[in-house]
Each structure stands twice: as C-alpha cells, then as structure tokens.
Amino acid sequence: MLYHLFEYFRNSVDFPGVGLVQYLTFRSMFSVITALLIALFVGHTIIRILQRKQIGESIRDLGLEGQLSKKGTPTMGGIIIIIALLVPTLLFCNLSNVYIRLMIVSTVWLGLIGFADDYIKVFKKNKEGLHGRFKIIGQVGLGLMVGLVLCFSEDLNTTTTIPFIKENEFDYTWLWPFNGPYLQTAGWVIYIFAIIFIITAVSNGTNLTDGMDGLTTGVTIVVAVTLGILAYLSGNVIYAKYLNIMYIPNSGELVVFMAALIGALVGFLWYNAYPAQVFMGDTGSLALGGIVAVFAILIRKELLIPILCGIYFVESLSVLLQRYYFKYTKHKYGVGRRIFKMAPLHHHFQKEGVDAIITKPKQPLPEAKIVIRFWIIAVLLAVVSIVTLKIR
C-alpha cells in the first residue's frame, strides 16, 4: 500500500526521498524492521491472550527429558508470524506483482489449514487434529493453484535450475517421452504435479521438524536468508549474467517479502527460544513450509530444496524409514524393530533406553544443544546451496 502510494507521489509530486521506494534494498530494510517490531510487540499481546484463553499445548508423555514441563505452553503462535509477515508485505511490496500475490495466497491458505488443525486439537480436545486427508487436499489445492497461475502467466515457462550442473537449465518437457503438438501441454502437466509434490513434501517436513523450542524457527531463518539471496541474484540481470544463472524478471520483488519473513521469524524466536513461551503450532509450521516451497519454485530453485532444506528432508525421511521398517519387521519377525530410538530424528537424541539399530548417543542430549547443532547444520547446508552457484 505504501509502495503504491509513494509510486503515485513519485509520478505526480516531486519531493526529496520519494524515489527511494523503487529500491529493493530500501524496502527490504523497512520490511524486516517492521516485521521484527510487530512480532515483538504484537507477539507479547497475543501470548497473553492465548494464556488468558488457556490455549495451551497438550503433551503426551513420550519419556523425553523436560517434555512434561511444556504442558500448558500457549500454542497457535504461528498467528504472530503470519501477522508480522503480511503487514510489511502489504505495506512495502508491489501488490501487482504475480509472485507477491502467490506468496500472500500461499501464506494465508496453509496458515488457515494449520489454524483449523490447531483449533480442533485445542478447542475440540481432539489430539489427532484435522484429518490428514484434509491437509493433503489443502496442500494439493495450493499446488494446483500455483501451477495453474504459472501456467497461464506470460513470460513463465517450465524451465528450472539443476544444482552442480554446468549447463544447469532443465525443462520439465524433457520428461515427456513423445514429441508432437501436445509436448508443451504435457510439460505443464508434469510441472504442476511436481509443484504439488514439492509443496506437500516441504510443508509436511516443516511440520515434522517443529518439535523442539526454536528448532523450526531457527532453521527456517537460515533457509529464508538463503532464498532471499538467491531471489535477489536471480532478479538482477547483471548478477544473473555474471553468475551465469537464470534471470527471472520481476522476481526481485520477492526479496522484500522474504525480508518480512526473516524479521517475523527473528521476532517470534524471541518468545520461541528455549524455554519457549509460545509454540507456533501447525498454524505456523504448515504456513512456513508452504512459503519455502512456493518461494523456491518461483525462483526456479526447487531442485535445490533437498540440500537447502536438508533438515526438513532428513526429519521426514526418518519418520518414513522408522514407520515402514517397523511394519516390515513386525510382519516378518512378529515384533517391530526400530532404526532410530524415536522419530522424527530430533527426538532420537533425547531418547534413552530404547532398543534400536542406531543407539548413539548413549546418553540423551539437552534440548538446547540439539537445537543449536541443527541450526549449525542448517547454516552449513545454506553455504553449500550458495556455493552451487559457482560449482558447476
């Protein structure tokens, strides 16, 4: 809104400073500061409201150190992140930009799905929350929407970037084995299915990662900073040409959005760091996963997700491996066996006294130490992701 207001003044009234609004760095700076302040001040109020309404987390005793002490901690704190993200976005972003519109829709869409899940858990006292099929339907719906918008938008195509490859542009139409008049249509269909899969996988992976104080928040901050850098480089014709990467017109506007997300997450981490005063709940985790996935798709870096979002990927993989290995061994031997002491992976390091293939560490680690080590790994993965720009 302020962006469009200042654009109007810039074109009709000449006064000092009005032209600053055209610079991404200027708007990004104000975006991150505004989001941070909103998260800090609005967050305090929202936490008090959640406490007053007794909207607290119900904890199952899984035998984890310090777990029961979290009982009653306010949840649904993802509302803080979403408010702190959307307000600067509406103020400082160019709302006519198709990328920004998609990011706003993605945030609200998955935020509402997460909110419905948290609402059922907290107010309906149903620990299962929103049924899994409805989450999947929502994620598939968002993927279909994003894919169709990209399909019918001008100047957009089915080309993406492959990490570590010199001639690193990949077209999804290459996956269709036949040539002919329907080649481009088939490419779009494959691309849309890929988008649906990516959004579903990343949002669920982020949701699984949200199991310790500050874990998902800190990891997502690192991911967000990296994606913001990649968006800035891809949206700048000079840097894109110098680095020999795909130039994506108008994608630079996404930097302002990502700056708002970084500010919102840093402000939320003030309350979410160990010991947490509030949990983000599915309201936050599903929204964050969707934001990361859609953002990566828009800047053509979706194939970089397994590296950049390696924490989410490994957390999801640990759950799948644990579940299917347990079922397989139970069917074969009559007794289920485990690969990890507990899944998702971050809980493996907290658990003791469980027979599993992987038994280290012998003694459970403090939660804060596990979180910080995961943050460090996220930073290393982010560095590798940035390095892929030149290692080809």
SVG drawing of the C-alpha trace seen along z (x, -y; Angstrom):
<svg xmlns="http://www.w3.org/2000/svg" viewBox="-15 -18 48 82">
<polyline fill="none" stroke="black" stroke-width="0.4" points="0.0,0.0 2.8,-2.4 4.7,-1.3 1.8,-2.2 1.2,-5.5 4.8,-6.5 4.8,-5.4 1.8,-7.8 3.6,-10.6 6.8,-9.9 4.9,-10.2 2.9,-13.3 4.7,-15.2 8.4,-15.9 9.8,-16.0 13.0,-14.6 13.2,-11.0 10.1,-9.8 12.1,-7.9 13.7,-5.6 10.6,-3.4 11.8,-2.0 14.9,-0.4 14.5,3.2 17.2,2.7 15.4,-0.3 12.0,1.5 13.6,4.7 15.3,2.9 12.0,1.3 10.2,4.6 12.5,6.6 12.4,3.9 8.6,3.6 8.1,7.3 10.5,7.7 8.8,4.9 5.3,6.3 6.4,9.8 7.9,8.4 5.1,6.1 2.1,7.9 3.5,11.2 3.6,10.2 -0.1,9.3 -1.1,12.5 0.7,14.7 -1.1,13.0 -4.5,13.6 -3.6,17.2 -2.7,17.7 -5.9,16.0 -7.9,18.2 -5.9,21.2 -4.9,22.2 -2.1,24.4 -0.3,27.4 -1.4,30.8 1.6,33.1 1.8,36.8 4.4,38.5 6.9,39.9 9.7,40.2 11.6,37.2 13.7,35.0 11.9,31.8 8.8,32.7 6.1,32.5 7.3,29.1 6.0,27.8 2.4,28.7 0.1,25.7 2.5,23.6 0.4,21.4 0.2,22.8 -1.1,21.3 1.7,18.8 2.0,19.0 -0.6,16.3 2.2,14.0 4.4,14.9 1.6,14.6 0.6,11.1 4.2,9.9 4.8,11.2 1.7,10.0 1.6,6.4 5.0,5.4 4.2,7.3 1.1,5.3 2.9,2.0 6.1,2.3 5.6,4.8 4.4,4.2 1.0,5.9 0.5,6.0 3.4,8.5 2.2,12.0 4.9,13.5 3.9,11.5 0.2,12.4 1.1,16.1 3.2,15.7 0.3,14.0 -2.2,16.6 0.2,19.4 0.7,17.9 -2.9,17.4 -4.0,20.7 -1.8,23.0 -2.0,20.8 -5.8,21.4 -5.3,25.2 -2.8,25.1 -5.2,23.0 -8.0,25.4 -5.8,28.3 -4.7,26.4 -8.3,25.3 -9.5,28.9 -6.7,30.0 -7.1,27.2 -10.8,26.4 -12.3,29.7 -9.8,31.6 -9.1,34.0 -5.4,34.8 -5.5,36.0 -6.4,32.6 -7.5,32.1 -7.7,35.4 -4.7,36.0 -6.7,36.3 -8.0,32.7 -4.4,31.4 -3.3,33.2 -6.3,31.9 -5.4,28.3 -1.8,28.8 -2.7,30.3 -5.1,27.5 -2.5,24.9 0.0,26.7 -2.7,26.9 -3.4,23.2 0.2,22.1 0.9,24.4 -2.1,23.1 -1.2,19.4 2.3,20.0 1.0,22.0 -1.2,19.1 1.2,16.2 3.2,14.6 7.0,14.9 6.9,18.0 7.8,21.5 8.6,25.0 12.3,24.4 14.2,24.8 17.8,25.0 19.8,28.1 22.4,27.7 26.0,28.6 25.5,28.9 27.3,26.6 24.5,26.3 22.1,26.2 18.8,25.4 16.3,28.2 12.9,28.2 10.1,30.4 9.0,31.2 12.1,33.4 10.4,35.8 7.7,36.5 9.0,39.2 7.0,38.2 7.2,35.3 4.2,33.7 1.7,30.9 1.0,31.7 4.5,31.6 4.3,28.2 0.9,29.2 2.4,32.4 5.3,30.4 3.0,28.2 1.1,31.2 4.3,32.7 5.4,29.4 2.1,28.9 2.4,32.4 6.0,31.6 4.8,28.4 2.1,30.3 4.6,32.8 7.1,30.2 4.6,28.1 3.1,31.2 6.5,32.6 8.1,29.4 5.1,28.3 4.8,31.7 8.6,31.8 8.5,28.4 5.6,29.6 7.6,32.7 10.6,30.5 8.5,28.4 9.1,30.5 11.6,28.5 11.8,24.9 13.2,22.7 14.1,25.6 11.9,24.9 12.1,21.1 15.9,21.0 16.3,23.5 13.7,21.5 15.5,18.2 18.6,19.7 16.6,21.1 14.8,17.7 18.1,15.7 19.5,18.1 16.3,17.9 16.3,14.2 19.9,14.0 19.1,16.3 16.0,14.3 18.0,11.1 20.6,12.6 18.0,14.2 16.0,10.9 19.1,8.8 20.1,9.0 23.7,8.0 24.3,10.5 22.4,13.2 24.6,12.7 27.8,12.6 27.0,15.8 25.5,17.4 22.3,18.2 18.7,18.0 17.4,14.4 13.8,14.2 12.2,10.9 10.3,9.2 11.4,11.9 13.5,9.4 10.3,8.1 10.3,11.4 13.3,10.1 11.0,7.7 8.6,10.5 11.4,12.7 12.9,9.8 9.5,9.6 9.6,13.3 13.1,13.1 12.0,10.2 8.9,12.0 10.8,15.2 13.5,13.4 10.8,11.6 9.0,14.9 12.2,16.6 12.4,14.0 9.5,15.9 10.0,19.3 13.7,19.8 14.3,22.4 12.4,22.4 9.6,21.4 6.9,19.0 4.8,20.0 4.7,22.7 4.0,21.9 1.7,24.9 0.5,26.1 -0.7,22.6 3.0,21.6 4.7,24.8 2.4,25.6 2.5,22.0 6.3,21.8 6.7,25.0 4.4,23.7 6.2,20.4 9.6,22.0 8.3,24.4 6.4,21.9 9.2,19.3 11.8,21.9 9.5,22.8 9.0,19.2 12.8,18.5 13.4,21.8 15.4,23.4 13.0,26.2 15.6,28.9 17.9,27.3 15.4,28.0 16.8,31.4 20.1,29.6 19.0,26.2 16.1,27.8 18.1,30.8 16.9,30.7 13.2,30.9 14.2,33.7 16.0,35.8 13.3,35.3 10.7,36.5 12.9,39.4 13.5,40.5 9.7,40.8 9.2,42.8 12.1,45.1 11.0,45.7 7.4,46.4 8.0,48.8 10.9,50.6 8.8,51.2 5.9,52.5 8.2,54.7 10.0,56.3 6.7,56.8 5.3,58.6 8.4,60.7 9.5,61.4 6.3,60.8 8.0,58.0 8.5,54.5 12.1,53.1 13.3,49.6 16.0,47.8 16.1,44.8 15.3,44.6 12.5,42.3 11.3,40.3 11.3,37.6 15.1,37.5 15.5,34.7 13.7,36.8 16.2,39.6 18.9,37.6 16.6,37.1 15.5,40.7 17.2,43.3 16.6,46.9 15.1,47.9 16.4,50.8 17.2,49.6 19.7,50.1 21.2,46.6 21.9,46.3 24.2,43.3 24.3,41.1 24.1,43.3 23.0,40.5 20.2,38.1 21.4,34.6 19.9,31.4 17.2,29.9 19.0,26.6 22.2,28.4 20.2,30.4 18.5,27.3 21.8,25.3 23.5,28.2 20.6,28.5 21.0,24.7 24.7,25.2 23.9,27.9 21.3,25.7 23.9,23.0 26.3,25.4 23.6,26.6 22.9,23.0 26.6,22.3 26.6,25.4 23.4,24.1 25.0,20.7 28.2,22.4 26.2,24.3 26.0,21.0 29.7,21.4 30.4,25.2 29.1,26.4"/>
</svg>
